[in-house]
Amino acid sequence: MIKILVIDDEKDMLDGVRKILTLSGFDCMTAQNGEQGIKLLTDFQFDLVLSDLFMPDIDGNQIIQKTINLQPGIPIIIFTAFGT
């Protein structure tokens, strides 16, 4: 089963993405901020990371760098709810 980590500080967005992925048959773990996401990347292996771009503690760009260091080669998709 494909294991996906979703990182987003907006609870509604995080819950919605998790629900869609789980109903689609993916194994999904979530983190409500960048620090939690990095902790999960340290403790578990994932097949894909989905991360919000704008978060207060660690932003999407920092998530990319930390993910590359912790799990080289893992695909990372950055998303945002901001139109700009």
C-alpha positions as CSV (number, residue, x, y, z in Angstrom):
1,M,0.0,0.0,0.0
2,I,1.3,3.5,-0.8
3,K,2.0,5.5,2.3
4,I,1.5,9.3,2.1
5,L,2.4,12.0,4.5
6,V,0.2,15.1,4.4
7,I,1.5,18.3,6.1
8,D,-0.8,21.3,6.5
9,D,-1.5,23.7,9.3
10,E,-5.1,24.2,8.3
11,K,-7.1,21.5,10.0
12,D,-10.0,21.5,7.6
13,M,-7.7,21.1,4.6
14,L,-5.6,18.4,6.3
15,D,-8.8,16.4,7.3
16,G,-10.2,16.7,3.8
17,V,-7.1,15.6,2.0
18,R,-6.7,12.7,4.5
19,K,-10.3,11.6,3.9
20,I,-10.0,11.6,0.2
21,L,-6.7,9.7,0.2
22,T,-7.9,7.2,2.7
23,L,-11.1,6.6,0.8
24,S,-9.0,6.1,-2.4
25,G,-7.1,3.3,-0.7
26,F,-3.9,5.0,0.4
27,D,-2.3,4.7,3.8
28,C,-2.2,8.3,5.0
29,M,-0.5,10.0,8.0
30,T,-1.0,13.6,8.8
31,A,1.0,16.4,10.5
32,Q,-0.5,19.7,11.6
33,N,2.7,21.6,11.2
34,G,6.2,21.3,9.6
35,E,7.9,20.2,12.8
36,Q,5.4,17.3,13.2
37,G,6.0,16.4,9.6
38,I,9.7,16.3,10.0
39,K,9.3,14.1,13.1
40,L,7.2,11.6,11.1
41,L,9.7,11.7,8.2
42,T,12.4,10.8,10.8
43,D,10.3,7.9,12.3
44,F,8.6,6.4,9.2
45,Q,9.2,5.7,5.5
46,F,6.8,7.3,3.1
47,D,6.2,6.9,-0.7
48,L,5.0,10.5,-1.1
49,V,4.9,13.8,0.8
50,L,2.1,16.3,0.2
51,S,2.8,19.6,2.0
52,D,1.3,23.1,2.2
53,L,3.6,25.8,1.1
54,F,2.7,28.5,3.7
55,M,3.0,27.4,7.3
56,P,4.2,29.4,10.3
57,D,6.9,27.2,11.7
58,I,8.5,25.3,8.8
59,D,7.3,26.2,5.3
60,G,7.0,24.1,2.2
61,N,10.5,25.0,0.9
62,Q,12.1,23.9,4.1
63,I,10.0,20.7,4.1
64,I,11.5,20.0,0.6
65,Q,15.1,20.4,1.9
66,K,14.5,18.4,5.1
67,T,12.7,15.6,3.2
68,I,15.5,15.3,0.7
69,N,18.0,14.9,3.5
70,L,15.9,12.4,5.4
71,Q,14.4,10.3,2.6
72,P,16.3,11.0,-0.7
73,G,14.3,10.4,-3.9
74,I,10.9,10.6,-2.3
75,P,8.4,12.5,-4.5
76,I,7.2,15.8,-2.9
77,I,4.1,17.7,-4.0
78,I,3.6,21.3,-2.6
79,F,0.2,22.8,-2.6
80,T,-1.5,25.9,-1.2
81,A,-4.9,27.3,-0.8
82,F,-3.7,30.8,-1.7
83,G,-4.6,32.1,-5.1
84,T,-1.5,34.3,-5.4
